[in-house]
Amino acid sequence: MPRQVTKTNPSSKPYNRSSSTEEIDIKLQLDQKETTKKPKTQRENIGNRKWTPDELIQLFEYVSKHGTSLGKNGWENAVPGRTANQSYQAWLQTLTPFIKKSIAGKA
């Protein structure tokens, strides 16, 4: 059976579509808030820097002095200007494989 199309009154819709100037102003204010960007903090700017050889040496000396089981806060002071996670990841992904390869090469 084909569907019958019935015309409805705009007032019988389940929602109210008013185009008052207050609603438009509120929408414009929300759009402006979304487009303004917050300035980056110092911690966010750190993330894209590559590790320098001096920083890697400093991290190696810190780990050789304090050990690798430092916990969450132990990596915080390993290298100034680097976060704890950056220090830990550099140790795991850069220095440890390099040390293992150099030891295996000597044998």
N, C-alpha and C positions, 0 to 999 in steps of 0.2 A: 504494500500500500504506500503510495507516495506521501511524502511529508508535506503538510500544508503550512505555508508561511503566513503568519499573522502579523499585522502591523501593531506595534505597541506604542503607547504614549511615552514620551521621554520622562515623564514623572513617575512611571511605573517601574523604572529600572531599579535594581537592587542597590545601586550605588549612586552617590550624588556627585555629579560632575559640575562643580561650580568653578568658574574661572575668575575668582575674585583677585584683586591686586595683592591682597595679603598673602595668598598661597603662592603667587608668582614670585613675590619678594622673598619668601622663605626658601623656595626652590633655588633662586639665584644665590642666596647666601650659602646654602649647602654646597652648590657647585663651586663657589669661590673657595670655600674651606677645603674642598677635596683637591683643588688644583694647586693650592699653595703648598710648597714642599718645606719640610723642616730642614734646618741646616744640619749637616752631618756632625756628629760628635767626634771627638778625637779617637775614640775606640773604633768607630766605623771606618775611619781613614786608615787604620793600621792594617786592615785585612788584605790589601792588594800588594803590599810590599814584598819583594823577594828577600830571602834570607841572605845576609852577607856572610862571607867567610869568618869575619870576626865574631858575629853573633853565633855561628855554629860552633866555633871554638869555645866561646863562653858557655854555651849550652852543654858541650861535652865536659868541660871542667866542672860545671855545676853538678851534673849527673855523676861524674866520677867521685865527687866529694860527698854527695848526699844519697846516692843510690837511685834506683829506678822506682821503688815503691814509695812514692812521695805522697800519694793521696791526691784529693782534689785541689787542696790549697798549696801543696808543696811545689807545684810547677809555676805558681804565680810569680815568684821572684827569681826565676831562673835567668831570664834575659830581660833587662829593662826595656820598656817600649813594646813588649810582646805579651799577649794574654797567656793564661795557663794552657788553654787548649792549643794555641799555636805552638807553644814550646813542646807540649806532649806529642803533637802530631809530627813536628819536625824531628823529634827523637825517634818516633816509631817508623816514619816513612823515609827519612833521609839518612840519619846518622847510623842507626842500627844496621840497615842493609849494607852500608858502606863499610862498616867495621867488620861485619861477617865476611864480605867479599875479600877484604884485605887480609884477613886471617887465613881464609881458605887459599888465597894466592901464595902465601908464604909457606904453606905445607907441602 
